[in-house]
């Protein structure tokens, strides 16, 4: 048994080492050149059509010819898109848009139709809408001087040294009328793909982040940055909620924001944010903006008929958006944290079952509300000395108790067997686990970081491995609790069973059960320390360590007074319970990592401390563990009866 267990142990240890470097798979939506080109052309027509047609008459034949060409290209690009449930309606909308341009419709109507079609297009075929970090405006200035100033002028007025040679002339970025209708995303698209029929070539050879830097630099020419814009941004919470992240800023035009808050105010705020995009990324602790964004992207993918993409995005909302703040939330409001976990699982299950779009929208709305509640709980003002102390105390006590029960049972067993020299291997295991935890903290802090998926995989596989080992050990101990079995075992096999290979087994089991809890505790404490109150956290942790020490002392004293058969009986029962708990926790963690599907079981309460989660898979794993325990107990009883009659 020991050799086989060691083989399993080494395999899992190797897996854990690998898991720490795992990254969550990229979960990008549909994105191709046809979508980007069609969107860019729609944006261009929405802005420039006004210069081609007035009161149903052609104002500029050259401009109108360009508008006609672009509207036809939009229809062609959309028709060529991959099949989806929304493509037919998009094609019909593109035909109607082309007909509007051909009929010389009013500029406001054409602009509105172009914006509407562009929005529907992105909803059905999502493309990247924002940089992955705040653009470097200094880099953008250098790129502009090198690649753009010759035509557009150093100050963006459209009068560069080469401008006179170009037909049509280069765009004047300082033109406030045009700039009000143009977003940084639109500029990013033009920079990446160029503009047919003009001298504007593609700069696709530039890295994406450079193109974003250039787009944001260009977008600030028309509106001067001022202290008023900064003041408005920092003092108006409602305004910050309208522009919660870089994606919102990149896709926003001054005209669109002006319709909501007033044009003057909109221009001042966007002038500030485009000159200082890092201001948007300076979100407060506990922000769940990424989780909100991923949920909306998941909903858009589901509406477009992409169930698999919607499911992946919903998983990303949990692993990338919610998981990083889960430890801090668990320390402040475990009930809310548990409800969010459950509702996120329900969303993925609903998507998997193909429920109506309306039901998915309702579920996303529920989660958005829960995320907002979580942000309030996680806000700096919601923290207190008492809540920090209680969080630090309960986290360490809860995570440490499971490991303590197993380690103390192992030590007590060895002492009962008069093999005190083997205890050092158990001590070596848990000490090594603490050291490995320190390395994990260093890696997570200074090097690669531990992703949400890595955390759940480590917890899941670690829990299931420990459950399997404990199950086999518990059944074995139950068998030795039968009358005469222990003494017979001592006389016949003890020396062989506690050989060098078994010593490594003891070391490995102690390492796994302790490392699993240390890994979890590190993540919780990292979240707490990020909020300050270091002395209070140390006080809470110290109190928990003291209480755990008292519990260990009482258990060892109590076990020393028990007869061997009674000790084995109680220990086997305790280990069986822990195996059931860990089986439920292991399956739940793998479900959260997206490795196991979720089938909700509404009738079952969620009690994490017992490993009880309301899913068929988790409850099924626990029932299977209980069944194995029952069969093992029956088998041991049968063997004992045969021994008694022999």
N, C-alpha and C positions, 0 to 999 in steps of 0.2 A: 504493500500500500504506500509506504514511504517513498519508494523510488518513483512510482507513477506520479505521486503528488508533487515530487520535486520537479519532474519533467514539466508538469502543468505550471508549476510556480515559475520556472525559468522562462517558459514561453510567455507568461503574462508579464513578467518583469521586463522582458524585451519589448513587449507591446507597449507597456507604460512609457518606456524610454522613448519609443518612437512617437507615441501620442503627444508628448509634450511639444513636439515640433510641428504638429499638424496645423494647418490653416483651414479655415472654413472655405469651402469651394466658392468661387465667384458666382454670384447669382444675378447675372445681367439679363435685362429684358431683350426683346427683339430689337435689332439695330442693323440696318444695312444702308448702302449708299442711296438707293432709290428713296427710302423714307427721308433721309437727311436732305437730299436734293429737292424733293417735293416740298418739304417744310420750308426750306430756304427760299424757294421761288414764291411760295405763298406769302411769306413775310415781305419779300421784295415788292410784290404786286400791291400788297396792302398799304405800303408806304408810298410807292411811286406812281400808282395809278392816277392820283390826283393831278399830277403834272401832265397827264396824257389826255384826260377827258374833263370837260366842264359843261354842265347843262345839256348833256346828251350830244355834245359836239366834240370832235377831235381837236384838242388844243395843240398837240405836237404829234405829227405823223410818225416821227421816229420813235417817240416814247410809246405811242399806241401800238405800233408794230411789235415792239418789244413786249408789251403787256399781252398781246394776242399770242405771241410765240410762247411766253412763259405759262400762260393758262393752259395752252395745249400740252406743254411738256408736263405739267402737273397731272393732267388726266392720263397721259401715257405712263408716267412713273407709278401712279397709284394702281393702274390696271395691271402692271407687271409685278405687283407685290405678291408674296406667297399667300396661299389660300387661308382665309380665316372667316369667322362668322360675320365680321363687320366689313369685309372687303367690298361686297356688292353694294352696300349702302354708301361706302366711300366713293366708289366709282360713279354712282348716280349723283352724288354731291359734287364730284369733280366736273361731271358733264354740265350740271346746272351752273357751276361757277364759270366754266368756259363760255357758256351761253350768255351770262351776264356781261362778261367783258365784250363779247361780240356785239351785244345789243347796246353798248356804251351806257351801261347803268350808272347811277349816281355814285361818286367816289366813296361816300360814307357806306353805302350798301355793299359795294365791292369789298371795301376794307373789312366790314363786319363778316361777310361771307368767307373771306380769306382766313381771318382769325378763327372762325368757327371750324372750318374744314381742317385747319392746321391742328387745332385742339383735338378734334376727333381722330386725326391721323396718329398723333402721339399717343392717344389713349389706346388705340388698337395695335400700334407697332411702336412701343416705347424705345427711345434712343437716349443716350447720356445727355443730361440737361445741365450738369454742373461740374466744376472741377472737384477733384477729391481733396483739395486743400486750398486755403486762401491764395489767390494768384499773387505773384511777386511783381508789383508795379514797376520797380526799378528794372527788372528784367524786361518788362513790357516796353519801357521807354527806350532801352537799347535796341530791341528788335524793331521798334517803329522807326527809329532814326536810320537803321541799316536797310530796312526793306520797304518802307512806306513813305517816308518824308519826301522822296524825290518826286512823287506824284501828288500826294495829298498835302504837302507842306508841313513844316516843322510844327506849326501850331494847329494843324488840322483844318486849315481854311480852304483846301482844294487847289492852292496855287503854288505847288512845288515846281522846281526847275523844269521838270518834264511834262507838266500839265498841258501846256499849249500844243503839244504834239498829239494829244490823245483825243479820240472821238468815239464814244461820248466822253466828256470831260470827267475827271475823277470826282468822287463824292466829297463834299465839304462836310467834315465831321462836326464843324462848329455850327452848322445849320440847326437851330433849335427845333424848328418844325419837324424836320426829319428825325432828329434825335429823340423827340418825344415818343415816336412810334417804333423805336428800335431798342431791342434788349441786347445785353452782352452775348446771350446765346445765339442770336441772329448774326451778330458780327463774327462769333466763333465759327459758325457754319460757313460763312462766306470766306473767311480766312482759310478754312480747311479745304474747300472745294472750288474756290474761285467763282467767277461770274461770267457765264457764257455771253458772247456778244460785246464784251468790254475788254479792256486791257488788264483787268483784275485776274491774275493767275492764281492757281491753287498753291497754298503753302503747306500742303499735307506732309511735307518732309519734316516740318517742325514737330517736336514732341507735343502731345496734347496739352501739357501744363504750360508750355510756351505759347501755344495758340490762345489759351485762356488768359494768360498774362497780357498778351497783345490786345485781345478783345476788350478786357476791362480798362486797359490804358486808353484805347481809342474812345471808349464810351464816355469818358469824363471830359472830353473837349468842350461840349456844348454848355455845360453847367458848372459854374465855379464852386469849388468846395468852400464851405464857410463854417464859422462857429455855430451858426443857427442850425445847420443840419445835424451836427454832433449833439447839440443840446436837445433837439427834438427826438433823436434816436435814443438817447440815454434816459430821457424823462418820460417817454410815452410808452407804457407797457403794451397798450393795444397795438401800437405801430410795430413793436418788436414781434408781437404774435403774428402779424401779417407777413413778416419776412423772417421766418424762424431759422432759415438755413441758406446755404449757398445756392441750392437748387432754386429756391424761391427768388433770390436776388438775381440770379443769372437769367431767369426767364421773364423778369418784370420790366415793363416799359414805363416811363414817366407818365404817359397818357393814361395807362390802365390804373396806376396808383392814384393819379390825379382825380379820376372819377370817384374814388373812394374817400380821399382825404383833402382834396383841393390841389390844384395844379402847382401853386407856388410852394406849398408845403412838400409836395411830392418831389419836386425838382431839387429842393434843398437837401432832403433826406437821401435821395438817390445819388446826388453829387457827393455827399459825404461817404456813403457806403461803397460807391464805385471807386473812390479814391482810397478807402480804407476797408477792403472786403474782410479783413481779419476781424473787424468788429462783429460781424455776423457769427463767426465761429467761436467767439468768446461766450459760449453758453454757460449757464450756471450749472453747478454740480447737480447731478441727478436728471439732466435733460434727457428726454426720450424722443427727441426730434427724429433721430434715425429710425426708431421703431415706428413712429407715426408715418414717416415717408415710405418705409417698406410695406406697411399695411396698405397704404393707398396704391402703391405700385402693384401689390398683390391683387387688390380689387380690380384695378384697370386690366391686368392680365386675364383675370377670370371673366370680366365682361367681354373681353376680346376672344374668348373661347379657348384660351391657353391654360387649361387646368394644371398641367404639370408645372408651368412657370409660376402660376399663382401659388402653388403649394411650396415651391422653393423659396419664393419671396416671403411667404408667411413664416417659413422656418428661419429665414434670415432676419426677419423682424424680431424673432425671439433671441436667436444666438448672437446676432451682431448689435441689435438695438436694445434689448431688455436685459440679457444675461450679464453685461458688464456692471449694471447697477443692482442686480438681484441681491448680492450679499448685503449691501448697505440697506436695501429695502427690507430684507428679512430681519435685520437687526432692529429696525424701527417699527415695522408693521408686518409681521409674518403672515397674518390673515390676508392682507391685501396682496402680498407676494404670491401666496398660494392660489388665490383666486385668479390672478393674472396668468399664472402657469396653466391652470385648468382651462381658462377661456382660450388661451393660445392653442392648446391642444385641441379644443373643440373646433376652432376655426380650421385647422388643418384637416380634421376629420370631416367637417362639412364640405370642404373643397374636394376631398377625396371621394365623397359620396355623390358629388355633382349636384348639390342642392341649388335651388333657384337663386338668381343673382340678388334678389331682394333680401333673402335670408342671409347671404354673405355680407351685404351692406349693413344689415342690422347688427351682425356679429362684430364687424369692424368698428361700428359706432360704439358698441359696448366697450371694446378694447381701448378705443381712443379716450373714452371717459375714464377708464381705469388707469390709463397711462397718465392722464392729467392729475388724477388723485395721487398717483405715485410721485409725480413731480412736486406736488405740494408737500408730501411727507418728507421728501428728500431735500427740500429747500434748506439752505443754511439756517434760516430763522426757525425751522421746525426742530432743530437739534437742541438738546439740553444736556447738562452734566449727568443728570439722572438717567436719561435714555441711553447715553453713550456708555455709562457704567453697566447698566442692565444688559445692553447689547453685547458688550465685551464679555461679561460674566456668563450669560446664557449660551452664547455661541461656543465658547470653549468647554463649558460643562456638558452641553448636548453632544458635541462632536467627540469629546474625550471619553464619555461614559461607555459608549459601545466598545471602543478599543480597550478601555480599562477592564471591562468585564471579561473579555476574552483573554487578555494577557494575564490577569490575576488567576483565572481558571487554569491556565497553562502552568503557572508557577506553583499553584496549590497542588496540581496533579503530580508534578515532579517531586515535590516534597513528600507527598503521600507515598510515592514510589521509592523513597529513600535515594533519589537520584539528584541530590542538590547540586552536584557538579554540572548538571545539564542546564541549570537555571541561567547560567551565564549566556547561553545561546539565545534564550528568550530576551534577556536584557540587551544583548547585542543587536537583536532584530529591531526592537523599538527605538534604541538609540540611533541605529543606522537610518531608521525611518525619519527621525527628527532631523538628522543631518541632510538626508535627501530632500526633506521639506525646505531646509534652508537654501539648498541649491536651486530648488524649484522657485522659491521666492526671488532669488537673484536673477535667474533666467527670465522669469516673468516681468521683473522690474527693469532690467538693464539690457536685455537682449531681444528675444523674439516675442515675448508676451504669450499668454496662454489664452487661446480663443475660447469662445463659448462652447464650440463643438468639442475641443480638446478636453475641456473640463468635464463635460457630461460623459464623454467616452471613458475618461479615466475613472470617474466615479462609477459608471455603469459596469464596466468590465471588472474593476476592482471589487465591487460589491458582489457580483455574481461568482467570481472566483472564490472569495471568502465564504460565500454561502455554501458552495459545493464542498469546500474543505471542511467547514464546520459541520455540515450534514453528515459527512462520513465519520468525522471524529465523534460527534454526538451519539450516533448509532453504535459505534464501537464502545464508547464509555457506558452506554446503557447496557450493553451486553455484559460488561465486566461488573455491573452492579448486582448481577444475579448471585445468589449464594454460592460461595466456593469458587466462582469464576476468577475473581481477582487473585486469590492465592495461587490457583493453578497457573494463571498467566505469569505471575511473579516467578514461580519455580521453573517454568518451562521456556518462556520466550522473552523475558524482560531484557536480558543482556543483549540479545540480537536486535530486538525492536528499537532499543535506544542506542543504536550504533552511531557511527559518524554520519551516515546518510540521514538518519532520523534527527540528528542534531541540526543539520542544515535545514531539514524540514521545519523544525521548531523555529529556527531563525527566520526562514522565509515567511511562515505564517504570521509571526509577530510583526515582521516588516510590512506585509501587505495590509493587515487590519489597521495598523497604526498609520501607515503612510496615507491610506485613503482618507482618514479623518484629518491628518495634518494638512493634506492638500486642500481639503475643503476649508479648514480653519484659516489657512494662509490667505485665501481669496477673500474671506469675510473680513479679516483684520486689515488687509490692504485697503479695502473700501472704507473701513472705519478710520484708519490713520490718515487717509486723504482728507478727512473732515476736521483734522486737528484734535485737541484734547488728549494728547499723548499720555499725560500723567493719569488721567481718568481711565483710559484704556488699560494701562498697566495695572491700575488698582483692580479693575474688573477681572483681568486675566489672572492676577495674583490670587484673588479670592477664589476663582474657579479652580486653580491648581491646588490650593489648600484644601478645598472641599473634596476634590478628587483623591487627594492623598489620604484624607480621613476615610473615605469610602473604601479605598484599597486596603488600608490597615484593618478596618472592621471585617472585610471579606476574608482576608488571610487569617485573622484570629478565629473567625467563625468556622472556616473550613478546617482549621487545624484540630478543632474539637469534635468534628464530625467523624463517625466511623467511615471506613473506606467505602462500604456499599452505599451509605447515605450520601456521602460526598459525590460519588459517581452518579447517583440518581438525580440529585439536584443539579449537578453540573450539566448532565446530558439534557435535562429539561431546559435549562437556561440557554445552552448552545442551540437547541432546536428552535427556540423562540427567536434567537438572533439570526439564525439561518433564514427563517421565514421573513423577518424584517428586511434583511439584506437582499433577498430575492426580489421583493417588491420594489425596493429602492433601485436595484440594478436595472430592472426592466424599465422603470420610470425614467431613469437617466438616459438610457438608450433611446427611449421615445422622444425625449426632449432634444436629443442630438439628431433626430430624424432617421435613425437606423431601423426603428421598429414603428410600424403604423399604429395609429391610435383609434380604438373603438370605445367611445365613452360608455360608462356604466353609471347612469345618474343615481341609482339607488344606493350606491356605496359612498360613505363619507370620505373626505380627504383627511387622513391623519398621518402626516409624514413621519412622526416619531415611531410609528408602528409599521412604516413602510407601506401603508395602505393608500392607494391612489385609485380614483374612480375610472379605471379602464379595464376592459376585459383581459388585456394582455398581462397587466401587473397583478391583478387579482388571480388570474389563472396561474401565474408563476408561483404565487404564494400557496394556492390550493395544491398545486403539484408538489411543492415542498412539504406541505402537511401530509399529503398522501405517502410520500417517501418515508417520512418520519413514522407514520402509522405502520407501514409495511415493515420497516426496520424493527420497530418495537415488537410486532407480532412474530417476526422471525427470531429475534432474540429470546422471546418467551418460549417459542417452540424448542429451540436448542437447549434452553435451561431445563425444560420438562424431560427431554431425552436424556440429559446428563443425570437428572435426579433418579430416573428409573433404570439407568444402566448399572 
